[in-house]
Amino acid sequence: MSILTHYHWDMDREPEGRSVLRDNKGRERTMNTKKTIVAALALAGLATSALAGGPYELGDGNSTATFDTASGQINWTVDGVSQLFGQEFYFRRAGDTREYRLDSTNMSLDGVFATDTNPFTDTRDDTFGQLYSDGQGLQIETRFSLLGGTAGSGMSDLAEQIILRNNSNATMTISFFQFVDFDLGGDAFDDFGQIVGGNTAQQSDDDGFFISETVVTPLPALFQMGSSADLNNLFNDGAISNLDGTASFSGDVAWAFQWNITMAAGQSFLISKDKLVVPTPGTMALLGAAGFMASRRRRS
């Protein structure tokens, strides 16, 4: 039985006191320079380590994944090879004139949890969640669950759920975006990506790695496969943007999905998806992936 350990805190944020870092693709990454977190265990006597201000690292089998409440997912390493440059979520409410990244600068961070769901085989935390709100009735919760493969297999799985809730007294309209930038094999410019069936992103590279993400439910309204720089600019150009349906791209590949959501007062909206990293598909790799996914179903 899995136990979710929740932590709640008051965060003393200073929007003006932020340092700007530039990553290896020339983009700006931001970090809050002051975070004061007071953690309280929801269950007295539960043996677990208190979460600090982050980043937060999950580990399972041959894999680790790292998350930052000020920017998003910032790493996914499989068998010592970094596969992910970054994953971010963006939102645009009715009346907004641009997209906003889901982070602790643009929304209030109300809580996080991290827990281990398979303590008999790996004692590291493998599940992580965050809860954000905007003070106007919109609440967004994200949950990630990492399942690593055996050492040397090159395989890893990350299940994700995003729950949007309308806690206001009026109907709410929102566009929600996922932006993903994988650098398979640790390098950026030798990848090919495509969108299949409107809900599955596939990406491969010359180093022998393959990533597939399937949106289990619901089907995105729009998608776009393109260059990392172009998609990053799309979400950060200060204007209203929508995805254009481009289905394939070669080079420094990234992709995005878009959901256009209308929620009545008190309603919620669930997005469920799954990412799988495997060696470049072949008969044995596909057979192994099928067994790997079956093990996730048995464990969940």
Buried (B, 14 or more C-beta within 10 A) or exposed (E): EEEEBBBBBEBEBEEEEBEEEEEEBEBEBBBBEEBEBEBEBEEEEEEBEEBEBBBBBBBBBBBBBBBBBBBBBBBBBBBEBBBBBBBBBBBBBEEEEEBBBBBBBBBEBBBBBBBBBBEEEBEBBBBBBBBBBBEEBBBBBBBBBBBBBEEEBBBBBBBBBBBBBBBBEEEBEBBBBBBBBBBBBBEBEBBBBBBEEBBBBBBBBEBBBBBBBBBBEEEBBBBBBBBBBEBBEBBBEEEEBBBEEBBBBEBBBBBBBBBEBEBEEEBEBEBBBBBBBBBBEEEEBEEBBEEBEEEBEEEE
